[in-house]
Amino acid sequence: MADEVLIRPYQDGDPIPEITAMLHRAYAPLAAAGMRYLATHQDDATTLRRLTDGYSLVAECGGRVVGVISAYWGSPEEHCSYYRRENLVYFGQFGVDPSMQGMGLGRKLYNAIEDYVRCQGAKEIALDTSERATDLISLYRAWGFEVVGEVRWHEVNYRSVVMAKPMNV
Ligand SMILES: CC(C)(COP(=O)(O)OP(=O)(O)OC[C@H]1O[C@@H](n2cnc3c(N)ncnc32)[C@H](O)[C@@H]1OP(=O)(O)O)[C@@H](O)C(=O)NCCC(=O)NCCS
């Protein structure tokens, strides 16, 4: 019988190097397409920081971490001006192991983070991604997001679009 997938909050002791390696594998096609997302090459300290700065969920299967998503409350100090809005949560570090992609796990992780942030009282959920990642932009549109702006991060080699979705939808 196939191992079940469990989605649960990140916890101390989860294997950071394994999660970093999984993210590198998941994001490798984006790197191959010339988009140097942070998750294509981030080190373990960055993975840990991105997991613990906000609220993170991991997907576990057969004792392995096969997916992750992290969500953060916006604040007035944000570099991205859209993320300074009140009652806004944005997510990132979103990846599923290539061996498990296309089986509905990414959607489940996203739904779980959306449920969590709605329960926390967020009015809006947002994300940013490369303006060149047209398949991802289409995917997020299908999930109810609209492009609301753009942002330039110094650590990546592309301009990003910012997308958002009201939580009452
Ligand atoms: C994006 C990602 C997390 C989706 O996870 P997944 O488990 O493959 O997704 P699901 O099986 O739940 O599929 C959800 C939808 O995404 C689509 N999809 C899957 N991978 C996709 C990709 N790389 N680009 C565009 N669409 C994709 C599926 O066709 C599906 O569409 P549907 O809802 O109309 O059926 C995963 O493909 C991944 O890790 N990609 C690399 C990292 C990445 O792009 N992260 C997001 C950066 S903003």
The ligand as an ORCA input file, in Angstrom:
! r2SCAN-3c Opt
* xyz 0 1
  C       4.017     24.528     -7.871
  C       4.047     23.213     -7.086
  C       4.274     23.486     -5.615
  C       2.665     22.569     -7.275
  O       2.684     21.351     -6.573
  P       2.025     20.037     -7.228
  O       1.898     19.029     -6.143
  O       2.768     19.652     -8.437
  O       0.605     20.626     -7.646
  P      -0.776     19.856     -7.772
  O      -0.549     18.420     -8.182
  O      -1.587     20.105     -6.552
  O      -1.386     20.609     -8.973
  C      -2.006     21.847     -8.782
  C      -2.099     22.510    -10.120
  O      -0.806     22.949    -10.465
  C      -0.520     22.631    -11.795
  N       0.932     22.586    -11.792
  C       1.705     21.702    -11.191
  N       2.985     22.054    -11.345
  C       3.004     23.202    -12.066
  C       4.023     24.048    -12.541
  N       5.312     23.791    -12.317
  N       3.681     25.126    -13.247
  C       2.388     25.380    -13.487
  N       1.373     24.619    -13.061
  C       1.693     23.535    -12.361
  C      -1.262     21.380    -12.028
  O      -1.521     21.179    -13.397
  C      -2.539     21.609    -11.247
  O      -3.466     22.327    -11.992
  P      -5.036     22.153    -11.694
  O      -5.253     22.692    -10.284
  O      -5.681     22.976    -12.747
  O      -5.295     20.680    -11.793
  C       5.119     22.240     -7.625
  O       4.900     22.000     -8.980
  C       6.542     22.729     -7.423
  O       7.169     22.431     -6.415
  N       7.065     23.482     -8.421
  C       8.417     24.005     -8.346
  C       8.526     25.128     -7.345
  C       7.571     26.246     -7.643
  O       7.245     26.553     -8.769
  N       7.107     26.887     -6.558
  C       6.232     28.037     -6.633
  C       7.040     29.262     -6.872
  S       6.004     30.727     -6.839
*
